[in-house]
Amino acid sequence: MTRSAYGFDLRSMEIFVETLERGSQTAAANALGLKQSTVSQSLSNLEAALGVTLLKRQSRPLEPTGAGRFFYDRAKRLLGEARSTRRELMSQTFGRLHQVRVAMVDSLATAVGQPLIEAIKRHTDDYTLTTGLSHMHGHSLLTRHVDIIISDDRLENYDGLERHPILGEPFVLVLPSAWDGPVDNLRWLARHLDFVRYTPQSLIGQSIERHLRLHQFELPVRLHLDNTFAVLSLVNAGAGWTITTPLCLYQAGLEHLDVRVVELPTSPLRRELTLVSRRDELGNLPSQLARESRRLLERHFRRSLGDTIPELARHIDITH
């Protein structure tokens, strides 16, 4: 028999708990329908694997050592979880999830994070929500460190995933409000103002750089910033110009920014946000969260954008 990498399994924990609670190996064997020799061997193997003595064998009834008492408490909890898991599976009452781990782009978390958390809480006993660089979200989903991502990485090359479109938006050119020069020539613009870049580790930064290379723009590399607030703060202060998206503008507080927003003077470039999860693991929760995300974006993001830059709001695609 292959020994568990942990030194114990549920069966050995059950034998130990029964032995301690019933006071003898013989009583535990009778309760479990085992031979007394099987119980004795299991306890010996358990202690050898853990490298500790769990029972004071000279005591009658048997008593635990300090290590035994610690292991007893943990074993009782783990056995209880195992029995509860089996009951829920057998009775088909596992609709409410124990924990859901979600990662999303920080612009979306800023826009609709709080009401989206409320939606998650209705379907799970516990949750975690993280943001950060989008290229790490896909890796986290594939390595089972998170359950759901809402990202600009659809993980198209991987099977076994379900995908729910959330938002499509154009990239736009953002300049200081005082800029009165032409906006249809990026090379000329870059000679007069610094281009404020997203860090190349971010997917949004990679998309922008790829688009610039496609149009043969080799712009000076001076400013690399890792978040939208920093990027737009520099533009707002007149230090340079950037390329970003409406949702990122909304994240940074569009109504408080003193900037000029115009269409890119190149071919269009768009960002698509998609909810991705492992197929058939979370029931209908992914589709429900996708609907809730779209509803919240419609209510908060598009409405606000329509009040400030109505011509831009028409290019937002909140997929239903």
N, C-alpha and C positions, 0 to 999 in steps of 0.2 A: 504493500500500500504506500502511495506517495504521501509523505508528510507535508502538512500545510506549511506554507512559508511563514505563517504567523505563529506556529507552534501549537495551535489549537484550532478546533472547528466547533460547529454547533453541537455535534454529538458529544464530544469530549467535555464541553462546558455543561451540557445537560447531565452527564454522569457525575461530574464534580458537584454540581448544585444539589442533585438528589442525595448524594452521599452525605454531604454536609447537613442538609435539612433533616434527613432521616437518622443521622447519627452513626450509621455503620454501612460498610460495603454490602453486607448481606441484605439489609433492608432496601438499599438502592437497587440491587440486582433484582429483588422480587418485584419492586415497583415498576421497573423498566422491562421486565421479562427477559433478563440476561443471566448468564452464569456469573457467579461471584468472581471467578477467575478472570472473566472478561472485564468486569468493573475494576478489579485490582490492576490488571495490565494497562487499562486505559488511563488510570490515575498515575501510574508509574511513568508511562510514556509522556503524559502531559507535563509532569514535573521535570522530566529530563529535557523535553523540548524547550520549556520556559527557563530552565536553569535555576529554579527556586523550589523550595519545599512548601507545599500548600496546606498540608494537614499534619496535626500533631497526632501521630498514630498510637501513641501510648495512652491518649485520653479516651475515656468512655463516658458519654458518647464522644465521637470524634469532634475535635475543635480545629478551627483554622489557625494557621500562623498569620503574622501580619500581612505577608504577601497573599496568603489564602483569602483573608478578609477582603483585600483590595480586589482580587480576581473574582470573588463571589459577587460583589456589588456590580462589577462591569458585566459579568456573565448573566446575571439576572436581567439587566437592562437589555442586553443584546438578544437574549432568548425571548423576552417580551416583544421586542421589535419584530423578531422573526415570526412569532406566532400571530402577531397583528397583521403582518404582511400576508401571511398565508390565508388568514380569515378574509381579508379584503379581496384577495385574488379569487378565492373560492366563491365569495358572495357577489362578485362583480360590482363592488362598491368603491372602486378606486378612481372615481371621476374627479375628485378633488386632489390635486397634486401636493406632495409634501413640500417640495421646493422647486422653484424655477429660477434659473440664472440667465439674465438677459444682458447683452452688450449692444450698445448702439452708438452711432456717431454723436459727438457732443452737441452738434447743432440741433439735432432732433431732441436730445435730452433737454436742452434749454427751452426749446419751443413748446413741447407737450409732455415733458418728463413727469411732472407732478400728477396730472390727471391720468396719465398712462400707468403710473404706479398704482393708483387706486383701482384701475381695471385689472391689473395683475393680481392684486391682493384679493380680489373677489374669487379667484380661481385657485389659489394656493395658500398653504399654511405659512410659507416663508418664501423669501425671494432675495436675490441680489441683483443690483443694476450697476453696470460699469460702463465707462466711456473710454476714450483714448484713441490711439491711432487705429484706423479702420483695417489696415492690413493684418493686424493682430487678431481682429475679431474672427475672421475666417479660420485662422489656425486654432483659435480657442474652441470654435464649434467642432472642427474636425477631430480635435483631441479630447472632446467631451468635457472641457473645462467650463463651457457655457452651453445652454440649451437652445437659445434663440439669439440671433443677431439681426439688427436692422442697420444695413450698411450699404455702401456703394460697391461692395464686392458680392456678386451673386453666386460665386463658387460654381460657375457654369461647367467646369471640367469634372465635377464630382457627382456620383450617383447617390441615391438613397436620401435625397434632400427634397423638401417641399419649399416652394418660393411663392411669396405673395407681394406683388408690386405695391409700393406705398406712394412714391412721389417721383415725378419727373420735373426737372427745372433747368433753365438755361444758365450757362456761365455768363457773367456780365463784366464789363470794364468799370472799375470804380476809381474815381480821381478826386483830389481835393476840390472843394466847391469853388475855390478861387481860380482854378485852372480855366483859362480862356483861350487856350491854343486849340489846334485841331485834335480830333479824337479818332481819326480814321487812318492813322499811320503809327503803328507801334514802335517802329524803329526811330522815327523822329521824336516820339514821346519819350522813349528811353534815353535819348541824348540830353533831355532837359530835366527829367525826373527819374529817380531810382525806381526800379521795379521791386515791389515788396513781395517776396516769394513765401509760399508755404514750404515747410521742410520737405525734402525729397522722400522722407520715410513715410509720409502720409499719402493715401490714395488720391486725395484731391490735388495735392501737389504734383503727383506723378501724372495725373490726367492733364493738368495745365501744361506741364513741361513737354509731354508728348505732343500736345496740340501745337505748341510753339515750334517744336522741331519739325512737325509736319509742314508748317508754313515757312520754314527756314529762317526763323527768328533766333538769333544768337544774342541774347541780352546779357549785359554785365551781371555777374553774380556778386551781389553785395549784401543783401538782406534776406536771411532765411529765418522765418519764425514758425513756431510749432503750434500756434493756435489762432483762431479767427479773431479773437479780441485783440491780440497783439498786432496782427496784420492790419486790421481796420483802424486801430488806434493811431498807427503811424500815418496811414492815409488821411485820417481825420485831422491830424496835426500838420498836414501839408508836406510830409517827408517823402512822399512817393505815391505811386499808383499800384493797383493790384488787379487781379482777376479772381473772382469768387462767385458765389451763387446767392440767389435771393434768401434762401433759408439761413445762410451764414450771415447775411446782412441783418436779418431778423434776430438771430441769436445775439449779435453785438449791440442790439438796440437801435434799429433803423431810425426810429423817430427822434433819437438824440444825436445821430451822426450828421455832421456837416460835410457831406460828400456829394459828388455828382455821379450818377449811375447811368450808363449808356450801353447799348448793344455792342458786342465784340465786332471790330471791323474786319473780322475774318469769317470763314465759314462757321456755322453754328456749332457749339459744343454744349452737351447736356450732361447732367448728372442724374442717375437713376438710383433711388433708394429702395431696397427690397428687404422684406422680412424673410429670413431663411432659418429653417430648423430641420432636425433629423425627422425623416418621414415616419408617421404612425407611432410616435412616442408620446406625444402630448395631447392626443385627442383633437378636439376642435379649438384648443387654445390658440395656436398660431393664427388661424384664420380670424378668430375673434379679436385678437390683438391688432391684426392688420386692419380690420374694419374700424376699430377704435382709433388707431393712429390716423387713418385717413379722415375720420370724422373730426378729430381734434385739429388736424392741420387745416381742414376746411374752415372750421369755426374760428381759429385763432390766427393762423399764419396767413392764409389767403385773404381773409377779411382785412387784416392790418395792412398787408401789402396793397390791397385795392384802395385803401384810404391814402396811402403815401405815394405809391408809384403805380397807378392803375394800368398803365400800358404794359408794365412788366407782369402784373397779376394774370393777364390773359395768356401768358406763355407757361403758366404753371399747370402741370398735369397731375391731379390727385386721382389716381386710378381707382375705379370702383368695380 
